[in-house]
């Protein structure tokens, strides 16, 4: 038996007792600390206290117990280095061959709604990461476990060969470094946030694996879904899937886009998304009517799309949803009758997501080759705008409603973006064109005759008057846009010539 001595000190005690008992049965000495030691002894596992090894008591409420040469010397000594082994002998230090450590529950502490700063600080582990890193560094001789899921694999190798093989130890060491890096990253993120540091000199983030995906945007691309360690409500990562096949990479991105749009609305709302762009948005007094309006906005593009609703799906709404092919339906909940209707479609994914009002802007991270772009979410609404009306005519009450809907939706459309809205629904959406009038023409063509009397929303200013001219020709009567172009006067003059009211917001909503 090459492994003769193990050190066990864990916060997560899942499956620990049977593992430690088996180590004892194999003749391996077990060293332990604090609560772990007490638990093992109560379970009948013979345990050596850490103070018996160090000859020094645990002090400062356990803050100092394993930070001692008798521990770290036993972990870091290279076994085939004669000088190292002689020094162990000279100092009465025994090698430690197996280390089982996981860390104070920092994440769990700061996930609580009422935690204090002092509690957070007390749950920053010091000795644990030190032992883990020392063991992982010396994985040529030391087996180190940070995850209870590895207990059985380690036992299997010890029972078979009396030791673990180097390749296996290296994999365990890599997991340790990932674990300690994630732990430190979360602490760094927390401490940075409470100090109010906006743009630190380095940025370290961590995510936890949620699931492997079949592939990415295309079948030849591998993909994995990771989520933040601190759960974020009203997110796709926290969705509960009630029915249907597994989500794909594109499903997740589209579902996220749909969720971000539907969160804009307090009234019953339905959003249809295709390729991360809305193809129909409707609001109403009932969710059934809201969905009907979203459907009528673009009954062609909605086919095979994703629907997000901000109210429970009832039987009447489910009957309408059942009529066409959809990939995903997202809602806060589904009635029993609605589930019976919709689950008759084998592959239709049904997701429930807890609804919440929008809070402070979170950080958005976007990877580029060799770097990372970081920005705040775009959470500004019409209520944040310094609205001005540069045209001769002001909007009517109905035009204001249509303008606000167009403005709520256009911020979620790929730039250049134009949205036409009328009577609580979108009627035309132009997305992602290289010039603004091109997007306007697409939205106008989609709206057709419905464009008469509609409102137009633009995510950025008009560089010239051609978009206003196109809007006027289609019968648009109201426009909302940021303003700020050196040729604003051209657009204002064109609007006044055609009797169009135009609103400036001073807020741009580019979405690249």
C-alpha angles and dihedrals in degrees: 000000000000093000105070106153133039132188116208124186116149142163093195103060096181111147090348100129098058090044093051092044090055091050089054092049088054090055096253116146115233123214116191146169140222117319093005091056092048092050094049093047092050087052090054098256112143105237136184114216118235090238090059088059099043098034086225128102124245103258141185094037090306095310089122119039113103098035093101137111091241088065104034093040089055090050101043103041111115105226098215092046104099093199092053092050093047090053091052090053094046091052097041094245122149121210118252110217103179127039124190111184137148126174142258110279098258094150093048091049096053091043090067114098095227105037120139130224091246090054090051092051093048089055094058102108118219109168094040097060089043093056092043094050093045091050094044091049089053094043089132085079107011129067111213127192124192099159124062087215087075097056096094095045090053092047091050092056095044092049091049102041107008089244143040123258123251096245090054093047090051091054090050090049091052089052089051093054090048089050096049092042091053091046093052092043091056091049091048091050092050095046091046091051095051092049090053095235106166103188112017120198089247130025122210120180132174135202134185124228113254102174147332113251125217089239142322130256088321132024093253092058121085116220143182131188116228127182135200116269091232106064115241116207120225091031133125089237089063096043119125113223111216099177146358139049125315119291117255129216092261091044090057094049093046092045090051091051091050092049093051091053098046089051088067091073133076095182120070105290140175126199128193117199132191123179091350093303124103112246095181137012126181136176129190145143090275132039091232092058092043090056092047090055092048089050093049090050090074115350091177101054095041089069108107091007137125124259125205121188130182097211134057114282109242128194095267092053091044091055090057093044089051092059096075138040111266131171100209139005117200122193140144088252145338125229118238090252092049091053091051090053098044100040089063084082104077100206101035109117115222116195131184119202127183110246122226137165117260113270133188117330112273124210119268117210121201122180122223127178105292096356153045131243117211126192142151118263115261099251100151116123136185087275089065093051128101093226120205132173111214096176128087093246125061122214120268119235091263093047090053090056091049093045092052092050092049089049093049092053102038093066088065096050121094112258134288084049135177125174128188117202134183135166097358098313141078115253102180135017127188114190142182101359123153092235130035098234088055090059090046092053091052092050092046093048091050092049094048113170090354089072089079107107094004132134124240125213123195125193092215139018125288109255089204141359098267095096091054090050091052090048093050092049089054093050099254109159103185135038132190120194139144097254120204101121119136084233097051089121090062091055093044092049091049091048092051092048090056097039093248120151114221130197125202117205103178088223124109120206106195113170114187 
